[in-house]
């Protein structure tokens, strides 16, 4: 297939390829019968030729057959998942082991014996590492602070790699412990950040089972309904096996009118990554931060024609240097995402700027094109998610026009001329074509380009996506893709 960009020196990007699909409402006879959604992620060896990718329908059929005929009548879902990943990698028919960096499977189990949202993710790598992450969520937990509050609680256990299956822990009594801890919390003046820190400490130090001896890390997320804090807010605390504490506080402001030339409307998400081990009692007032954000954006003091990426950079700098907020002395990093409603940019678009305490600046620009017609496998419909990770600290003039990139993508896909190519090959060719197009000049400004084709069920009869992560290199590009 030939799609020639303007003539210039072209470099072939290095590529990492992820293929993911989801099987919904899969039955397994374990524990009298469970129903689970199964998400399989295949992380292929870097720069593997697309014709080496495996048939996902065959992998899906193997997965369904294994779960439906699982021979063990009772046991833990974590062990079921481990057995499944092991069998997939060992299958002589599928031959996955030689071409994968890792295989990851997530079982999202419908509430039954475990009466709340629960999932287990098992990952096996080419170096034979085994990692297990178990997560569950408790909804609408009453918390007697700040008058009264309601919170969802999300818990994630990252187990020590390769731990014995016998070390997995029954999550039901842990959930009961968490609920009792929160509904009986005695200090009504504590901030949510302090409460979360105390809960994480209690789980690791006071809970009957020795969580600290089997986990690499524990993460607790309190997702607090608007009340005393009048917007979406959550506090995430992570404790590691070496007693490090990391806290991230996130807040979201919706429908903020930007005082710029085109009067765009944006949802603004602010992530505060605090210095590890900082006392949560010293954390900044999120309402004061929110007021600063709204005031800056609704009274933008700079050029009203600034790119949204530049506006976001200016906003993060303003917050970091504010003498009244004093964030510079508290944070490892500050990240802000502007999720902009379609207007001049006629599709979903967001800009994320991260500033660190050491002065580094990173910018990621993402956008999504929906319902793109792709003439392969008869005819397919795909959504295309694009993420541009710019070189840290790039000059403001280096940001690219996303509308131009979007038009190139749409043209490439709708006029694709190899109807028998796989979606993985199409995505690889698309990524190469964008890097080869010298009118775009992406290779000189990006650390990486990520493209995900999220394909509507058709020839592949279940949700499926192909993700290519490409980084610039010094390998000559071919003239045909």
Buried (B, 14 or more C-beta within 10 A) or exposed (E): BEBEBEEEEBBBBBBBBBBBBBBEEBEBBBBEEBBBBBBBBBBBBEBBEBEEBBEBBEBBEBBBEBBEEBEEEEBBBBBBBBBBBBEBBEBEEBEBBEBBBBBBBBBBBEEEEBEEBBBBBBBBBBEEEBBBBBBBBBEEBEBBBBEEBBBBBBBBBBBBEEBEEEBBBEBBEBBEBBBEBBEEBEEEEBBBBBBBBBBBBEBBEEBEEEBBEBBBBBBBBBBBEEBEBEBBBBBBBBBBBEEEBBBBBBBBBEEBEBBBEEEBBBBBBBBBBBBEEBEBEEBBEBBEBBEBBBEBBEEBEEEEEBBBBBBBBBBBBBBBEBEEBEBBEBBBBBBBBBBBEEEEBEBBBBBBBBBBBEEEBBBBBBBBBEEBEBBBBEEBBBBBBBBBBBBEEBEEEBBBEBBEBBEBBBEBBEEBEEEEBBBBBBBBBBBBBBBBBBEBEBBEBBBBBBBBBBBEEBEBEBBBBBBBBBBBBEEEBEEEB
